[in-house]
Amino acid sequence: MTQVKSGDTVRIHYTGTLADGATFDSSAGRDPLEFTVGSGQIIPGLDAAIPGMTVGDKKTVQVPADMAYGQPDPNARQAVPRADIPAEIPLDPGTQLQMQTPQGQVLPVTVAEVSDTEVVLDANHPLAGKDLTFAIELVAIG
């Protein structure tokens, strides 16, 4: 059987769960995730678990936050005057919004806090600081 090595294009089915067992993402009902091993297309902790697998192999991988989306960066939180946000934009904490950087790049943010005068937006990845578990199955190589 051919074993996966860095540089191979692979397809996997996966289910990602949090420490409390809640599923945050899954390929169930969708096409398998396709990526090139070792290319940085997926989080490092999951990428490192693929080499050596053969088609049909299944495993569960524990990925610490530092090998997933990193730790939350306090500098990624920004207070914006509430008056600067159009009235039709929902501002409930936890709401996902998109901002545009001065360079024109779209940046996903989450409403973290809301007061009468300002809104705190958090640009950290929603899974930053969380340890993740992935149940994976190698579907194809190449």
N, C-alpha and C positions, 0 to 999 in steps of 0.2 A: 504494500500500500504506500502511496505517495504521502509524505509528511509535508505539512506547510512549512515554508521558510520565508524569511523576510524578503519582500519584493513580489511575492505571489499575490494575485488577485483572488480573493475568497468571497464566499457568500455564507452568511450565518443567519440562523434564526436565534432570537434572544428574547429574554424577559428580564427587565431590570427592576429590582425591588429595593426599598429602603430598609433601614434597620427594624422598623415596625412591621415589615412584611408587605407594606403597600406597594403596588406596582406603579412605577412612574413612566415606563415605556415598554413596548413589546412589538415584535414583528408579527405576532399572531394575526392571521387574516390578511397579511400583506406579503409582498415579495420579500425574500430574504435581503438583509443588508449586505451590500457589496462594497468592498474597499480593498486597498492594497496594503498588505501587512507591512508595518514599519514606516509608513509614509506620513504618519501624523494625522490621518483622516478621522481617527476615532480617539477616544481618551487613552492615555498611555497604559493604564493598568489593564484594560481589556485587550489592547493591541499586543501586549507582552504575553498574554495567555494563549494566543493562537498558534505560534510556531510549535511544531511537533505533533499537532493534531492531524488526524486522517479523516477523510469523508465518513460521516456517520457518527463520529465521536461526539459525546455530550459531556459537559462538565459545568460545575458551578464555580464561579470566580468571585472572590471577595476583593473589592477595589477600594482602598482607603481614599479619603477625600483628596490627599495630596497627589494621588495618581489618577484622579478623576477630573473634577472641575476646580480643584484648589480650595484654598481657604477664602472666606469673604474678605474683600478689600474695603476697609472703611472709606477710602478715597473714592470708591465707586458710588457712594451715596451723595446726592446733591439736593439741597433745598432750593426750590423754585418758588417765586412769588405766585400765590394762587391766582392773582389777577392776570398773570401771563399765560394762563391755560384757558383755552376757549370753554365756555360754559357747557357746551354739549359733550365734552369729554368726561366719561365717568371716572370718578376719583375714589372709589372704594378701595381701602387697603387690600392688596393682593391682585388688583387689576393689572393686567399686562398692557403696556403701551409701547409705542415706538417713537423714538426721538430721532432727530437728524443732527449729526455733528456739523460743525462749521465747514468740514471738508466734504459734506454731502453723504457721509456714510450713515446707514440706518442702524440704530442702536436699540435693542429691546431693553425696556426698563419695567420695573414693577413699582406700583404705588406702595410705599412703605408706611408713610404717616401722612395725615392730613390735619391741618389746623385752620383757623379762620383766615390766617394770613399767608401760609405757605404749604407747599406739598413737597414731601421728601421722596425723591425717586431713587431707586436702587438699580444700578446697572450690573450688579453681580449676577452670575448665572444662578437660576433658581436652585440648582443642586450644589452650589458652592458650600463647602464645609460639611458635606454629607458623605458618609461611607456608603458604598453601593454594592449590591450583589447582582451578578448576572448569571442566569442559567442560559448556556449557549449550546448550540448544535451546529457543527460544521456541515454545510449542505453541499458545497462544491469548491473545488480549487480550479482556478483558471477560467 
